[in-house]
Amino acid sequence: MAEHNGRIYGIWPAAQRQGVIAGINMADGNESYAGTVPSTSLKVAGIHLTSMGDILAEDKTVEQVKVKNLDKNIYKKLFIKEGKIIGAIFLGNTKNAYEIGQLMEKKSDVSKFKDKILEADFDIKSL
Ligand SMILES: Cc1cc2nc3c(=O)[nH]c(=O)nc-3n(C[C@H](O)[C@H](O)[C@H](O)COP(=O)(O)OP(=O)(O)OC[C@H]3O[C@@H](n4cnc5c(N)ncnc54)[C@H](O)[C@@H]3O)c2cc1C
């Protein structure tokens, strides 16, 4: 793994992406590494927990969208800045966490569906 913009990620997805880009460039391609959205998953004692990106943002320009179902031990939260997801927490139900990570990586504008995106029946794959 290589340092990028002063940061050593220390996680497998960054190492994998950097390896892919190094391979492309060694094969005469022209690809740049733009960073990786940091994510951590915990799977112990029946607990499913994933966090991604910036989950400590307290800046007033960061909007928080939450879904809570404490009877089922489900808690999900998105951190949205200027229409883009910058962080996410999934506890109890990690459905769509991968797809939300992809939207973060692509810096997609989610303003139009931000209030529905965490709902269990939201069809995120159609985006
Ligand atoms: C205990 C532990 C748990 C982890 N858990 C997670 C996790 O849950 N999720 C996650 O995303 N990441 C995790 N990581 C981090 C992840 O393993 C690393 O980010 C990733 O392996 C880095 O990949 P790499 O290819 O850059 O380096 P490495 O996997 O370290 O590969 C480097 C390779 O180069 C070889 N090498 C070194 N020097 C030389 C040399 N001079 N000549 C020839 N070969 C050499 C080494 O032997 C090694 O095989 C964990 C790391 C540790 C230590």
The ligand as a Gaussian input file, in Angstrom:
#p B3LYP/6-31G(d) Opt

LIG

0 1
 C       -3.965000      -8.392000      11.903000
 C       -4.452000      -7.589000      10.741000
 C       -5.826000      -7.546000      10.486000
 C       -6.303000      -6.814000       9.407000
 N       -7.659000      -6.787000       9.177000
 C       -8.139000      -6.097000       8.148000
 C       -9.548000      -6.076000       7.891000
 O      -10.350000      -6.690000       8.593000
 N       -9.988000      -5.352000       6.829000
 C       -9.136000      -4.668000       6.021000
 O       -9.604000      -4.032000       5.074000
 N       -7.793000      -4.669000       6.227000
 C       -7.271000      -5.360000       7.269000
 N       -5.912000      -5.374000       7.508000
 C       -5.044000      -4.579000       6.633000
 C       -4.727000      -5.305000       5.308000
 O       -4.225000      -6.605000       5.596000
 C       -3.688000      -4.477000       4.551000
 O       -4.209000      -3.188000       4.319000
 C       -3.355000      -5.100000       3.201000
 O       -2.944000      -6.438000       3.372000
 C       -2.246000      -4.307000       2.528000
 O       -1.938000      -4.959000       1.311000
 P       -0.557000      -4.747000       0.590000
 O       -0.588000      -5.599000      -0.612000
 O       -0.316000      -3.274000       0.429000
 O        0.553000      -5.248000       1.628000
 P        0.769000      -6.691000       2.238000
 O       -0.480000      -7.490000       2.282000
 O        1.521000      -6.442000       3.519000
 O        1.707000      -7.368000       1.175000
 C        3.073000      -6.999000       1.031000
 C        3.805000      -8.237000       0.568000
 O        5.144000      -7.873000       0.173000
 C        6.036000      -8.802000       0.729000
 N        7.328000      -8.106000       0.851000
 C        7.676000      -7.136000       1.730000
 N        8.951000      -6.750000       1.506000
 C        9.394000      -7.483000       0.480000
 C       10.627000      -7.536000      -0.219000
 N       11.668000      -6.751000       0.103000
 N       10.754000      -8.412000      -1.224000
 C        9.721000      -9.207000      -1.586000
 N        8.525000      -9.196000      -0.951000
 C        8.373000      -8.351000       0.054000
 C        5.442000      -9.210000       2.062000
 O        5.957000     -10.450000       2.480000
 C        3.962000      -9.288000       1.686000
 O        3.594000     -10.542000       1.165000
 C       -5.406000      -6.102000       8.571000
 C       -4.027000      -6.158000       8.828000
 C       -3.559000      -6.881000       9.906000
 C       -2.071000      -6.928000      10.163000

